[in-house]
Amino acid sequence: MKIYVEDNYQKLSKKAAYILASQIRLKPDSVLGLATGDTPLGMYRELVAMHQREDLDFREIKTFNLDEYYGLEKENPQSYHYYMMENLFKHVNIRKENIHIPDGEASDIEEACSRYEGLIRQAGGIDLQVLGIGRNGHIGFNEPDVKFEATTHLVHLDADTIQANARFFDSIDKVPTQAISMGIKTIMQAKKIVLLASGHEKREIVQKALEGKILPELPASVLQLHNDVVVILDQKAAGELKEI
Ligand SMILES: O=P(O)(O)OC[C@H]1O[C@](O)(CO)[C@@H](O)[C@@H]1O
């Protein structure tokens, strides 16, 4: 595991964008796994700027997002479909048919999940997966007490996650209680993983995930078992690490 500690969020975002841009330039038909949440927003801004300034080319890129709320329409401003369109896809030259996000409106959930896994396989697997980390250690929407062998599936969100994400909704009772998420197995099959964390409130969970025991109670701890993980932190999120 390679850990970079950057001075601040802006530098973290630039570093992450640089790694993604290198992946895109070295392999223009890369398959990228993408994340939502506040943390990658700066990285997406940088990538859009690189596309506009330097012609960073997304034409052959395929993307698979980690997760989507279950029960929200794609057009809902709180959906991850909407987030990805607004923050990345509508600003770059990616082809619509190359964008994949779990279907939060699927009526046959099992079929939708296994189709998603099939599409990832058909694309040749994920070359580079971007991750954030939840305050409870979740990656994607894989909540504590996760099954490490799970692939894409329906998850029930933890009270902590619902609370944390309530800031994006009018009230807490509007936050969906379920989501479709890639599983830990799906994530661990990515060839390379880039984990981002920023801010004081992540410092304890980052320390436990990177330096503590590998436990289903802390889903992100499984990343210690992956052989190509780059972690990019700002100073605040790195504050509790012992080995830096
Ligand atoms: O970057 P944030 O907003 O702290 O979110 C952390 C994690 O929580 C989620 O937003 C889900 O709750 C994930 O998508 C994200 O990786």
The ligand as a Gaussian input file, in Angstrom:
#p B3LYP/6-31G(d) Opt

LIG

0 1
 O      -16.714000      11.572000       0.602000
 P      -17.788000      11.564000       1.620000
 O      -18.905000      12.513000       1.314000
 O      -17.246000      11.728000       3.003000
 O      -18.436000      10.144000       1.560000
 C      -17.726000       8.993000       1.906000
 C      -18.461000       7.801000       1.377000
 O      -19.811000       7.869000       1.712000
 C      -20.615000       7.721000       0.565000
 O      -20.963000       8.990000       0.079000
 C      -21.843000       6.949000       0.876000
 O      -22.336000       7.297000       2.103000
 C      -19.727000       7.002000      -0.397000
 O      -20.193000       7.103000      -1.699000
 C      -18.431000       7.672000      -0.114000
 O      -17.350000       6.926000      -0.534000

